[in-house]
């Protein structure tokens, strides 16, 4: 019997500060597979300069766009539709608390809180929100809401700067939502009711995302990442950042028992100890906030994602600070990765999690690949259409399913009426 034509999904585009990654998925004979994947290293110094002036930032994005154009022309990719992430520096996240008495004016109450919370005019921004759950504030019970916002001017400029890449931006998403989507989809069935704690350690920032099932309840960005560890080793040993990065990777991949007293190894470990302790403390504070806010919920493990996830010193520091097992977060269960190079598939795609989560946004059924099969459409991993009715029930509000926005998949849009038309290519 002839197999059906594969369902090809849009390309997930992850523009990081040390690399650009493109990943495209397809559904073949009911199974999810990587159709094509490619990455190109970027000079982190470009983004160091990007903060200095608008012109420097444009040059950094232009370099990324050129890399995207070259990669997208590579073998295996189909079409030019991409799902991209809102630039990290352009995404603003706030936790809001709305009284239960908001009732039918819930969206208006969230919009009013957002106006007071963000340092810019939200009327000139795209604002979405994720319901996190009910919390106690003194004697009152309130709705905890995660609000995500990006200024229209920033988004328009970003899309304009990506135009030379030769791709069509079908949708913009928030990185934390993409991370959670990827991790949630490939979580073993027996762990899906557990509280999920994801810690993605990138070059300059660390993202902490906590949630259960398909609902995100906490998002936090910490301004520390691999670059701080490279810098610590660089200062201690008097070597360049690139040399420090290579040395840290060699030490991380080398079995401890092979050279337990190697003075270079000890120097690398000692150099990063303080930075790792600070990062572990900040992650610990995130979990403490979540435990106090959402009482009775405790995770069984922490999953590490990102390029630093392989570092055993990072794993040990987090495990000691959190008193929890810390493991590399595999996001490749039942995913056919034959189209990827062995170097890219190490660690279960943990450093491809953002690109994978973006590529999954249009997947017809996120519940399928736990068993290796893809069935009929159900809901997106952070789908407010399923969450909102229960979320508003306590307030006695009428829950009208919101339209899916182009930023932060599954988040409701509080910046315009629910029946407002969406523009393709803009959030």
C-alpha positions, -999 to 999 in steps of 0.1 A, spaced: 0 0 0 14 34 -10 20 56 20 2 89 23 19 122 14 37 136 45 22 166 63 50 192 63 50 218 91 65 253 90 101 258 99 110 266 135 135 295 135 156 301 166 179 331 164 202 328 193 232 350 203 257 323 194 239 304 166 210 303 143 189 271 141 163 260 116 143 228 122 114 215 102 91 186 111 68 163 91 43 137 99 50 105 79 26 75 82 13 88 115 47 94 130 66 126 137 100 131 121 126 158 116 125 166 79 155 190 79 176 208 105 206 231 102 225 255 123 252 282 118 274 296 145 272 333 151 298 357 167 284 366 201 303 399 198 277 410 173 251 411 200 274 427 225 276 457 201 238 454 193 230 470 227 252 500 219 231 516 192 202 509 168 226 507 139 246 480 157 215 461 164 204 462 128 238 449 118 234 420 142 199 411 129 211 415 93 239 390 99 213 366 114 190 371 84 219 363 60 225 331 80 188 322 78 188 328 41 217 305 35 204 277 58 169 278 44 182 271 10 198 239 22 188 204 13 156 191 28 137 222 38 103 226 21 87 260 17 97 293 33 70 296 60 86 300 95 76 303 131 100 326 148 105 337 184 99 373 196 134 387 203 144 381 239 151 417 246 117 427 230 95 403 251 83 417 284 68 394 310 48 404 341 28 386 367 -6 402 373 -32 395 400 -68 401 391 -97 399 417 -122 370 412 -149 396 413 -138 408 379 -165 385 365 -175 392 329 -150 421 328 -121 398 333 -103 407 301 -108 444 308 -94 439 344 -63 422 330 -59 450 304 -62 476 332 -35 458 353 -13 455 323 -15 493 316 -1 499 351 26 472 350 44 477 317 68 506 312 53 516 279 19 523 264 2 489 260 -22 504 234 9 504 211 19 469 219 7 433 215 -3 419 249 -13 383 255 -19 365 288 -16 330 302 -39 321 332 -16 306 359 -42 297 385 -58 310 417 -37 324 445 -43 339 479 -33 375 485 -39 382 522 -75 372 528 -85 375 491 -83 350 463 -72 363 430 -63 351 395 -26 349 388 -20 359 352 12 359 332 11 388 308 35 388 278 39 420 258 59 433 229 59 468 214 44 471 179 74 492 167 99 465 179 79 437 162 75 456 130 112 465 128 122 429 136 100 416 108 113 442 84 149 433 93 141 396 86 127 403 52 161 398 34 162 363 48 139 352 21 114 335 45 78 342 53 72 347 90 39 330 95 38 335 132 57 349 162 58 330 194 73 335 229 104 314 237 90 302 271 59 289 254 80 271 227 102 255 254 72 243 274 55 230 242 85 209 233 91 195 268 54 189 274 49 170 242 77 146 248 72 141 285 67 104 293 29 96 299 35 86 336 50 120 343 25 143 326 5 150 357 36 161 375 48 197 380 73 204 352 103 226 359 123 236 329 156 255 332 171 266 299 206 280 303 216 300 272 246 321 264 235 353 283 202 344 299 185 316 318 148 309 315 128 292 341 94 278 331 71 259 354 38 243 346 16 212 348 -1 195 319 -7 221 292 -8 251 316 22 273 323 21 288 358 55 306 360 80 323 337 112 340 348 143 352 329 176 354 348 203 376 334 231 350 336 242 322 314 271 304 298 289 336 289 293 344 326 309 310 331 332 315 301 342 349 315 350 334 349 373 308 334 389 334 311 398 357 340 412 329 361 433 313 335 442 343 314 428 330 282 403 343 256 365 337 259 366 314 229 394 293 245 375 293 278 344 281 261 363 252 244 380 243 276 348 242 296 332 219 269 362 196 270 361 194 308 323 188 307 326 159 283 356 143 299 348 115 325 356 127 360 374 95 370 398 99 341 415 129 356 402 137 391 433 157 400 440 174 367 450 210 378 434 225 347 401 207 354 402 219 390 409 255 379 379 254 355 356 240 382 368 265 408 365 295 385 328 288 378 318 279 414 307 313 425 288 320 392 271 286 394 261 292 430 245 326 422 226 310 393 214 281 414 203 305 441 182 325 416 166 293 403 159 283 438 141 316 445 119 309 415 108 275 428 103 290 463 80 317 448 60 291 429 57 269 460 44 298 481 21 311 454 7 278 443 6 258 476 8 220 476 26 217 443 61 203 444 82 190 415 99 156 414 128 167 391 143 196 372 149 194 334 179 212 320 177 226 285 199 248 263 236 247 253 248 245 290 226 215 299 255 191 295 277 207 322 279 183 351 290 212 374 258 231 366 238 200 372 254 194 405 251 230 416 213 231 408 207 197 424 224 208 457 206 241 458 171 227 449 174 194 467 159 178 436 173 155 409 185 175 378 186 158 344 192 168 309 158 174 293 154 151 264 128 163 239 132 136 213 111 107 226 96 88 196 109 115 173 126 103 141 159 123 140 176 104 112 178 136 91 200 153 118 237 149 123 249 129 153 264 160 168 231 178 168 212 149 184 234 145 214 216 151 247 182 144 233 180 177 214 180 197 246 198 226 229 173 225 200 143 228 224 133 264 213 135 256 175 116 223 181 89 240 201 85 267 174 83 240 147 56 222 168 33 251 170 12 240 140 13 203 148 -22 189 144 -21 168 176 5 174 203 -8 144 223 2 119 196 40 113 197 40 100 233 30 67 217 47 75 184 15 82 166 -2 114 155 -40 114 157 -67 140 150 -63 176 161 -69 183 198 -53 214 213 -20 233 214 2 227 244 -7 260 260 -43 263 246 -65 289 265 -95 276 247 -93 245 270 -81 263 301 -101 295 302 -136 281 310 -124 264 342 -102 294 350 -132 318 349 -158 295 364 -151 306 399 -158 342 389 -191 333 372 -179 348 340 -189 337 305 -159 321 289 -157 329 252 -129 310 234 -103 336 223 -88 336 189 -53 322 187 -28 350 185 4 350 165 25 357 196 26 333 226 5 305 212 -26 298 233 -24 332 251 -54 354 251 -52 388 235 -62 417 258 -51 444 234 -81 441 211 -116 427 209 -118 389 205 -134 391 171 -107 415 157 -91 401 125 -55 387 127 -28 400 103 -7 373 87 30 376 96 24 400 125 14 392 161 
